[in-house]
Amino acid sequence: MERFSVGHASGADWRGAANAAVKNLSAGSAEANLGFVYVTHELGNDLGDVLDLLKSETGIESCVGAAGFGICASGHDYFDEPAVAILTGRFPEGSFGIFDTERGEKDQTGVSPAKLSGVEGPHFGVVHGDPGGADILRVLPHFAEATQSFLVGGLSSPEAAQSQVAGAVTGGGLSGVLFSDAVPVATALSQGCQPIGPVREITECRSNIAVKIDGEPALDALRRDAESDAPQDLRQIGDAIFVAFLVEGSDRADYVVRNLVGIDETRALVGIGAPLERGQRMMFCRRDADSARSDLRRMLSELRGRAGGAPRGGIYCSCVARGPHLFGPGAVEPSMIAEEFGDLPLIGFYGSGEISHDRLYTQTGVLALFL
């Protein structure tokens, strides 16, 4: 199977950026039957126009994508400017199907996955979620279980009412494309936060407020683990310290990170950006550019070993808190991917949450390779 074609560009407006991105597609795009398209949030309200131009210029009717806070492509990234990235590829007939949970009949959970994609026996999906729409934490695991698919993707920018593409512009739920096992893939996730204390347990909580951790006031546990990492002014602690919840059945290596949203020094309470349950295992962690870069390098090396030969193309979804906000200028993440995989045809976006398997992560980078 031929490698994918990639085109990306910035411009003064949607038309300039989209025309340049399409023009930069290589000749192999003429045989493509599926397209991925990402735009920066400056073009979120123009996503329909970008999609129309892409279809008319390439003849590809099946397209998926989203608007992100930023986007990336093969060693480049774009932030704070109108930009478009396009990836096109040829897949076996009947091996993929586009879905949108906001269309068609829905079951009692709010989605009807079996009727949405039309692909037989899906096993992998690239998905985009709406951060301002349905309860993604509830819909995501249900959708993964109902389709028996391993999912990768992320949450789109909330700047536009319809910030996703699933054949047409859409929004409000979960959308994307499912693939059968005729499409080989390899995926991996890289964490952006480093644990700074032992595995602990929520022993008393109310909603998203941790009252006691390991039987002691929650703020005391936070102070002990954070030590020198915590700023003197605890009102600024949310920029440096986070909470990591261990994935059930895993060790310290797999965890989902959530923000600290408030601290009550008088009552020693800690507010966390997720519903809490008594008995939950958790760790405090810090965001650190050096450790995040090291973990991304480890992930890429391991993924290259599993991928074998040169991949046909890739999709990378990263957190908006990463990119230049964590690593500084220079397109660090896509450049590191290029260092490991050479001139891999790649596009991706920076969103407000990343999806891997059936979970919503933050502060991570998720890479999917088509083999």
GUMAR-867978 format. One record per residue (C-alpha): residue number from 0; y, z negated, x negated; residue in three letters. Coordinates in Angstrom, 2 decimals, decimal comma. Last residue first. Example, Ala and Ser with C-alpha at 12.3 -4.5 7.8 and 13.67 -1.06 7.14 Angstrom:
BEGIN
[node 1 [-1,06 -7,14 -13,67] SER],
[node 0 [-4,50 -7,80 -12,30] ALA],
//
This chain:
BEGIN
[node 370 [0,43 -8,83 -1,25] LEU],
[node 369 [3,29 -9,86 1,03] PHE],
[node 368 [4,91 -12,92 -0,52] LEU],
[node 367 [6,41 -15,85 1,39] ALA],
[node 366 [8,81 -18,28 -0,32] LEU],
[node 365 [10,09 -21,53 1,19] VAL],
[node 364 [12,92 -23,49 -0,48] GLY],
[node 363 [13,55 -27,10 0,48] THR],
[node 362 [16,45 -29,47 1,30] GLN],
[node 361 [15,27 -29,64 4,92] THR],
[node 360 [11,84 -29,22 6,49] TYR],
[node 359 [10,65 -28,26 9,96] LEU],
[node 358 [6,90 -28,33 10,29] ARG],
[node 357 [4,13 -26,06 11,60] ASP],
[node 356 [3,21 -24,13 8,44] HIS],
[node 355 [6,52 -24,07 6,53] SER],
[node 354 [9,86 -23,84 8,30] ILE],
[node 353 [13,24 -24,47 6,65] GLU],
[node 352 [16,29 -26,11 8,22] GLY],
[node 351 [20,03 -25,50 8,38] SER],
[node 350 [19,89 -22,01 6,93] GLY],
[node 349 [20,17 -20,06 3,67] TYR],
[node 348 [18,77 -16,56 3,97] PHE],
[node 347 [16,23 -14,20 2,52] GLY],
[node 346 [15,58 -10,86 0,89] ILE],
[node 345 [13,14 -9,69 -1,76] LEU],
[node 344 [11,80 -6,49 -3,30] PRO],
[node 343 [10,28 -7,97 -6,48] LEU],
[node 342 [11,96 -6,59 -9,61] ASP],
[node 341 [10,29 -9,14 -11,92] GLY],
[node 340 [8,13 -11,82 -10,31] PHE],
[node 339 [8,85 -14,96 -12,36] GLU],
[node 338 [12,35 -14,17 -13,64] GLU],
[node 337 [13,19 -12,52 -10,30] ALA],
[node 336 [12,29 -15,73 -8,43] ILE],
[node 335 [14,51 -17,67 -10,84] MET],
[node 334 [17,36 -15,24 -10,14] SER],
[node 333 [16,84 -15,61 -6,37] PRO],
[node 332 [17,20 -19,40 -6,78] GLU],
[node 331 [20,07 -19,50 -9,28] VAL],
[node 330 [22,40 -16,98 -7,63] ALA],
[node 329 [24,96 -17,61 -10,42] GLY],
[node 328 [27,21 -20,34 -9,12] PRO],
[node 327 [26,24 -24,02 -8,84] GLY],
[node 326 [22,75 -25,41 -8,35] PHE],
[node 325 [23,30 -27,76 -5,41] LEU],
[node 324 [26,12 -26,23 -3,32] HIS],
[node 323 [25,54 -22,85 -4,97] PRO],
[node 322 [22,11 -22,53 -3,34] GLY],
[node 321 [20,80 -25,81 -1,95] ARG],
[node 320 [22,56 -27,56 0,93] ALA],
[node 319 [22,28 -24,32 2,90] VAL],
[node 318 [18,52 -24,82 2,72] CYS],
[node 317 [16,33 -21,95 1,57] SER],
[node 316 [14,28 -19,19 3,14] CYS],
[node 315 [12,79 -16,52 0,84] TYR],
[node 314 [10,99 -13,42 2,12] ILE],
[node 313 [8,99 -11,24 -0,27] GLY],
[node 312 [7,78 -7,76 -1,08] GLY],
[node 311 [4,81 -5,69 -2,22] ARG],
[node 310 [3,54 -8,43 -4,53] PRO],
[node 309 [2,60 -7,57 -8,14] ALA],
[node 308 [-0,94 -8,64 -8,97] GLY],
[node 307 [-2,59 -12,03 -8,50] GLY],
[node 306 [-0,71 -13,89 -5,79] ALA],
[node 305 [-2,37 -17,24 -6,55] ARG],
[node 304 [-1,15 -17,34 -10,15] GLY],
[node 303 [2,30 -16,16 -9,13] ARG],
[node 302 [2,40 -18,96 -6,56] LEU],
[node 301 [1,66 -21,59 -9,20] GLU],
[node 300 [4,43 -20,31 -11,46] SER],
[node 299 [6,89 -20,08 -8,58] LEU],
[node 298 [6,14 -23,63 -7,42] MET],
[node 297 [6,58 -25,09 -10,90] ARG],
[node 296 [9,91 -23,30 -11,39] ARG],
[node 295 [11,08 -24,50 -7,97] LEU],
[node 294 [10,08 -28,06 -8,89] ASP],
[node 293 [12,05 -27,91 -12,13] SER],
[node 292 [15,14 -26,51 -10,39] ARG],
[node 291 [14,95 -29,26 -7,77] ALA],
[node 290 [14,53 -31,90 -10,49] SER],
[node 289 [17,60 -30,61 -12,32] ASP],
[node 288 [19,73 -30,18 -9,20] ALA],
[node 287 [19,09 -33,70 -7,89] ASP],
[node 286 [19,02 -34,86 -4,29] ARG],
[node 285 [17,80 -38,43 -4,06] ARG],
[node 284 [14,82 -40,00 -2,35] CYS],
[node 283 [13,89 -42,99 -0,19] PHE],
[node 282 [10,28 -43,04 0,85] MET],
[node 281 [8,51 -43,03 4,19] MET],
[node 280 [5,33 -43,94 6,04] ARG],
[node 279 [5,77 -44,38 9,78] GLN],
[node 278 [4,23 -47,60 11,14] GLY],
[node 277 [6,80 -48,15 13,88] ARG],
[node 276 [8,22 -44,85 15,01] GLU],
[node 275 [11,53 -43,20 14,21] LEU],
[node 274 [13,38 -40,28 15,78] PRO],
[node 273 [15,21 -38,24 13,12] ALA],
[node 272 [18,59 -38,23 11,33] GLY],
[node 271 [18,29 -41,78 9,99] ILE],
[node 270 [20,54 -44,77 10,72] GLY],
[node 269 [20,07 -47,81 8,46] VAL],
[node 268 [20,64 -51,37 9,66] LEU],
[node 267 [21,62 -54,38 7,51] ALA],
[node 266 [23,32 -56,16 10,46] ARG],
[node 265 [26,75 -56,45 8,81] THR],
[node 264 [26,24 -53,48 6,50] GLU],
[node 263 [25,60 -51,08 9,38] ASP],
[node 262 [24,75 -47,75 7,77] ILE],
[node 261 [24,88 -44,27 9,25] GLY],
[node 260 [23,45 -40,75 9,30] VAL],
[node 259 [21,00 -40,81 6,39] LEU],
[node 258 [19,60 -37,31 6,28] ASN],
[node 257 [15,97 -36,23 6,74] ARG],
[node 256 [13,44 -34,94 4,23] VAL],
[node 255 [9,93 -33,83 5,10] VAL],
[node 254 [7,11 -34,78 2,74] TYR],
[node 253 [4,29 -33,25 0,75] ASP],
[node 252 [3,75 -34,42 -2,84] ALA],
[node 251 [3,66 -38,18 -2,23] ARG],
[node 250 [0,09 -37,97 -0,90] ASP],
[node 249 [-0,92 -36,13 2,25] SER],
[node 248 [-2,92 -37,04 5,36] GLY],
[node 247 [0,13 -37,22 7,60] GLU],
[node 246 [3,16 -35,63 6,00] VAL],
[node 245 [5,21 -38,30 4,26] LEU],
[node 244 [8,67 -38,92 5,65] PHE],
[node 243 [11,44 -38,58 3,05] ALA],
[node 242 [14,77 -40,35 3,57] VAL],
[node 241 [17,92 -39,21 1,80] PHE],
[node 240 [20,35 -40,49 -0,85] ILE],
[node 239 [23,20 -38,60 -2,55] ALA],
[node 238 [25,64 -37,22 0,02] ASP],
[node 237 [24,58 -39,78 2,64] GLY],
[node 236 [25,61 -42,61 0,33] ILE],
[node 235 [29,32 -41,94 0,73] GLN],
[node 234 [29,95 -44,69 3,32] ARG],
[node 233 [28,03 -46,98 0,96] LEU],
[node 232 [31,06 -47,16 -1,34] ASP],
[node 231 [29,53 -48,26 -4,61] GLN],
[node 230 [27,59 -45,00 -4,76] PRO],
[node 229 [23,78 -45,28 -4,64] ALA],
[node 228 [21,79 -43,78 -7,50] ASP],
[node 227 [22,17 -46,95 -9,64] SER],
[node 226 [19,82 -48,94 -7,39] GLU],
[node 225 [18,55 -46,60 -4,68] ALA],
[node 224 [15,22 -48,37 -4,21] ASP],
[node 223 [16,62 -51,91 -3,94] ARG],
[node 222 [19,65 -50,91 -1,87] ARG],
[node 221 [17,49 -48,99 0,62] LEU],
[node 220 [15,07 -51,87 1,01] ALA],
[node 219 [17,96 -54,27 1,62] ASP],
[node 218 [19,44 -51,83 4,16] LEU],
[node 217 [16,21 -51,86 6,16] ALA],
[node 216 [16,06 -55,64 6,49] PRO],
[node 215 [12,62 -56,79 5,32] GLU],
[node 214 [9,18 -56,38 6,88] GLY],
[node 213 [8,19 -53,33 4,86] ASP],
[node 212 [11,25 -51,60 6,33] ILE],
[node 211 [13,13 -53,38 9,08] LYS],
[node 210 [15,80 -52,25 11,54] VAL],
[node 209 [15,58 -48,48 11,01] ALA],
[node 208 [17,76 -46,82 13,66] ILE],
[node 207 [16,62 -43,44 15,02] ASN],
[node 206 [15,38 -44,83 18,35] SER],
[node 205 [15,10 -48,54 17,67] ARG],
[node 204 [13,05 -49,57 14,66] CYS],
[node 203 [10,82 -52,25 13,17] GLU],
[node 202 [8,06 -51,98 10,56] THR],
[node 201 [8,97 -48,60 9,05] ILE],
[node 200 [6,60 -48,37 6,09] GLU],
[node 199 [7,20 -47,79 2,38] ARG],
[node 198 [5,93 -45,40 -0,29] VAL],
[node 197 [7,51 -46,52 -3,54] PRO],
[node 196 [11,00 -45,62 -4,76] GLY],
[node 195 [13,13 -42,81 -6,11] ILE],
[node 194 [11,46 -39,78 -4,55] PRO],
[node 193 [13,05 -36,48 -5,75] GLN],
[node 192 [14,75 -34,07 -3,35] CYS],
[node 191 [14,82 -30,27 -3,35] GLY],
[node 190 [11,17 -29,65 -2,58] GLN],
[node 189 [9,56 -26,27 -3,20] SER],
[node 188 [7,31 -24,60 -0,65] LEU],
[node 187 [4,64 -21,94 -1,15] ALA],
[node 186 [3,30 -18,79 0,50] THR],
[node 185 [0,74 -16,06 -0,17] ALA],
[node 184 [0,13 -13,10 2,13] VAL],
[node 183 [-2,52 -10,55 3,03] PRO],
[node 182 [-1,78 -8,38 6,12] VAL],
[node 181 [-5,04 -7,32 7,82] ALA],
[node 180 [-5,34 -11,00 8,77] ASP],
[node 179 [-3,03 -10,29 11,71] SER],
[node 178 [0,73 -10,69 11,48] PHE],
[node 177 [3,24 -12,44 13,74] LEU],
[node 176 [6,93 -11,49 13,86] VAL],
[node 175 [10,08 -13,43 14,70] GLY],
[node 174 [11,53 -15,63 17,41] SER],
[node 173 [11,99 -19,30 18,29] LEU],
[node 172 [14,57 -20,42 20,84] GLY],
[node 171 [18,17 -20,02 21,92] GLY],
[node 170 [18,89 -16,65 20,41] GLY],
[node 169 [18,46 -12,89 20,77] THR],
[node 168 [19,49 -9,55 19,28] VAL],
[node 167 [16,86 -6,89 19,87] ALA],
[node 166 [13,44 -6,18 18,34] GLY],
[node 165 [13,39 -9,88 17,50] ALA],
[node 164 [16,75 -10,50 15,81] VAL],
[node 163 [18,41 -13,92 15,68] GLN],
[node 162 [21,95 -15,32 15,78] SER],
[node 161 [22,75 -15,02 19,47] GLN],
[node 160 [25,45 -17,58 20,32] ALA],
[node 159 [26,99 -17,14 16,86] ALA],
[node 158 [28,09 -19,85 14,40] GLU],
[node 157 [24,86 -21,83 14,69] PRO],
[node 156 [23,41 -20,18 11,56] SER],
[node 155 [19,68 -19,54 11,73] SER],
[node 154 [16,90 -22,07 11,32] LEU],
[node 153 [14,13 -21,19 8,89] GLY],
[node 152 [11,06 -19,17 8,07] GLY],
[node 151 [7,37 -19,61 7,37] VAL],
[node 150 [4,53 -20,02 9,86] LEU],
[node 149 [0,78 -20,39 9,40] PHE],
[node 148 [-0,74 -19,14 12,64] SER],
[node 147 [-3,31 -20,45 15,09] GLN],
[node 146 [-1,17 -18,87 17,84] THR],
[node 145 [-1,24 -21,93 20,11] ALA],
[node 144 [-1,19 -24,34 17,17] GLU],
[node 143 [1,81 -22,73 15,47] ALA],
[node 142 [3,68 -22,47 18,78] PHE],
[node 141 [3,03 -26,10 19,63] HIS],
[node 140 [4,11 -27,23 16,17] PRO],
[node 139 [7,42 -25,33 16,50] LEU],
[node 138 [8,28 -26,09 20,14] VAL],
[node 137 [8,58 -29,86 19,80] ARG],
[node 136 [10,66 -30,10 16,61] LEU],
[node 135 [12,58 -27,01 17,74] ILE],
[node 134 [13,85 -28,69 20,88] ASP],
[node 133 [15,40 -25,63 22,50] ALA],
[node 132 [18,68 -24,13 21,30] GLY],
[node 131 [21,42 -25,23 18,92] GLY],
[node 130 [19,38 -24,97 15,71] PRO],
[node 129 [17,96 -21,59 16,82] ASP],
[node 128 [14,72 -20,83 15,03] GLY],
[node 127 [13,59 -17,88 12,95] HIS],
[node 126 [9,94 -17,07 12,27] VAL],
[node 125 [7,85 -15,11 9,77] VAL],
[node 124 [4,27 -15,45 11,00] GLY],
[node 123 [0,72 -15,69 9,71] PHE],
[node 122 [-2,78 -15,76 11,24] HIS],
[node 121 [-2,50 -13,60 14,32] PRO],
[node 120 [-5,81 -12,76 16,04] GLY],
[node 119 [-4,77 -9,67 17,98] GLU],
[node 118 [-1,09 -8,77 17,96] VAL],
[node 117 [0,69 -8,53 21,34] GLY],
[node 116 [3,33 -11,02 20,18] SER],
[node 115 [4,48 -12,74 23,36] LEU],
[node 114 [1,56 -13,21 25,66] LYS],
[node 113 [-0,43 -15,71 23,57] ALA],
[node 112 [2,76 -17,53 22,56] PRO],
[node 111 [3,86 -18,63 26,05] SER],
[node 110 [6,74 -21,02 25,44] VAL],
[node 109 [8,49 -23,86 27,25] GLY],
[node 108 [5,83 -26,55 27,03] THR],
[node 107 [4,77 -26,09 30,64] GLN],
[node 106 [4,06 -22,42 30,05] ASP],
[node 105 [6,63 -19,65 29,78] LYS],
[node 104 [6,66 -16,14 31,16] GLU],
[node 103 [8,70 -13,49 29,39] GLY],
[node 102 [11,56 -13,84 26,91] ARG],
[node 101 [13,10 -16,90 25,27] GLU],
[node 100 [10,04 -17,49 23,07] THR],
[node 99 [10,67 -14,18 21,28] ASP],
[node 98 [7,81 -12,29 19,69] PHE],
[node 97 [7,29 -9,24 17,48] ILE],
[node 96 [3,76 -8,03 16,77] GLY],
[node 95 [1,94 -7,13 13,58] PHE],
[node 94 [-1,34 -5,57 12,43] SER],
[node 93 [-1,66 -2,99 15,21] GLY],
[node 92 [-1,15 -0,05 12,84] GLU],
[node 91 [-1,26 -1,17 9,22] PRO],
[node 90 [2,11 -2,26 7,74] PHE],
[node 89 [4,80 -0,21 6,00] ARG],
[node 88 [7,84 -2,04 4,68] GLY],
[node 87 [11,58 -2,53 5,04] THR],
[node 86 [13,86 -5,24 3,64] LEU],
[node 85 [17,55 -5,37 4,53] ILE],
[node 84 [20,37 -7,64 3,30] ALA],
[node 83 [23,87 -7,64 4,84] VAL],
[node 82 [27,13 -9,23 3,69] ALA],
[node 81 [30,51 -10,34 5,08] PRO],
[node 80 [31,84 -12,99 2,69] GLU],
[node 79 [31,61 -16,77 2,28] ASP],
[node 78 [28,26 -16,67 0,52] PHE],
[node 77 [26,14 -13,83 -0,85] TYR],
[node 76 [23,15 -14,12 -3,18] ASP],
[node 75 [21,67 -11,86 -5,81] HIS],
[node 74 [18,48 -11,65 -7,89] GLY],
[node 73 [16,48 -9,59 -5,39] SER],
[node 72 [18,29 -10,42 -2,14] ALA],
[node 71 [20,00 -13,53 -0,81] CYS],
[node 70 [21,86 -14,63 2,30] ILE],
[node 69 [24,41 -17,30 3,18] GLY],
[node 68 [25,16 -19,49 6,20] PHE],
[node 67 [22,46 -17,43 7,83] GLY],
[node 66 [22,28 -14,78 10,55] ALA],
[node 65 [18,78 -13,78 11,55] ALA],
[node 64 [15,95 -11,29 11,22] GLY],
[node 63 [13,39 -9,12 12,95] VAL],
[node 62 [13,09 -5,36 13,34] CYS],
[node 61 [10,63 -3,01 15,05] SER],
[node 60 [12,47 0,23 15,94] GLU],
[node 59 [12,62 1,72 12,43] ILE],
[node 58 [14,29 5,16 12,58] GLY],
[node 57 [16,12 4,38 9,33] THR],
[node 56 [19,74 5,28 10,13] GLU],
[node 55 [19,62 4,71 13,89] SER],
[node 54 [17,64 1,48 13,63] LYS],
[node 53 [19,84 -0,03 10,91] LEU],
[node 52 [23,03 0,97 12,72] LEU],
[node 51 [21,85 -0,64 15,94] ASP],
[node 50 [20,85 -3,81 14,07] LEU],
[node 49 [24,22 -4,11 12,35] VAL],
[node 48 [25,97 -3,65 15,70] ASP],
[node 47 [23,83 -6,35 17,29] GLY],
[node 46 [24,49 -8,73 14,38] LEU],
[node 45 [28,25 -8,38 14,76] ASP],
[node 44 [28,76 -11,92 16,14] ASN],
[node 43 [26,89 -13,33 13,14] GLY],
[node 42 [28,80 -11,20 10,65] LEU],
[node 41 [30,72 -14,07 8,99] GLU],
[node 40 [27,44 -16,00 9,30] HIS],
[node 39 [25,96 -13,91 6,49] THR],
[node 38 [23,49 -11,25 7,56] VAL],
[node 37 [19,71 -10,96 7,35] TYR],
[node 36 [17,54 -7,98 8,29] VAL],
[node 35 [13,78 -7,53 8,14] PHE],
[node 34 [12,36 -4,11 9,02] GLY],
[node 33 [8,97 -2,93 10,18] LEU],
[node 32 [7,51 0,61 10,42] ASN],
[node 31 [8,36 1,89 6,93] ALA],
[node 30 [7,48 5,43 5,84] GLU],
[node 29 [11,08 6,51 5,17] ALA],
[node 28 [11,74 3,19 3,40] SER],
[node 27 [9,96 4,50 0,32] GLY],
[node 26 [13,11 6,43 -0,67] ALA],
[node 25 [14,89 3,27 -1,77] SER],
[node 24 [17,32 1,35 0,43] LEU],
[node 23 [20,79 1,26 -1,11] ASN],
[node 22 [22,26 3,48 1,62] LYS],
[node 21 [21,11 0,99 4,24] VAL],
[node 20 [22,90 -1,87 2,43] ALA],
[node 19 [26,06 0,24 1,99] ALA],
[node 18 [26,17 1,18 5,67] ASN],
[node 17 [25,57 -2,45 6,70] ALA],
[node 16 [28,31 -3,87 4,46] ALA],
[node 15 [30,91 -1,30 5,45] GLY],
[node 14 [30,09 -1,49 9,13] ARG],
[node 13 [29,99 -5,27 9,26] TRP],
[node 12 [33,42 -5,70 7,67] ASP],
[node 11 [35,16 -5,72 4,28] ALA],
[node 10 [31,84 -5,25 2,56] GLY],
[node 9 [28,88 -6,95 0,94] SER],
[node 8 [25,66 -5,21 0,01] ALA],
[node 7 [21,88 -5,30 0,22] HIS],
[node 6 [19,01 -2,83 0,22] GLY],
[node 5 [15,30 -3,48 -0,28] VAL],
[node 4 [12,29 -1,20 0,01] SER],
[node 3 [8,76 -2,59 0,20] PHE],
[node 2 [6,02 -1,73 -2,28] ARG],
[node 1 [3,49 0,86 -1,25] GLU],
[node 0 [0,00 0,00 0,00] MET],
//
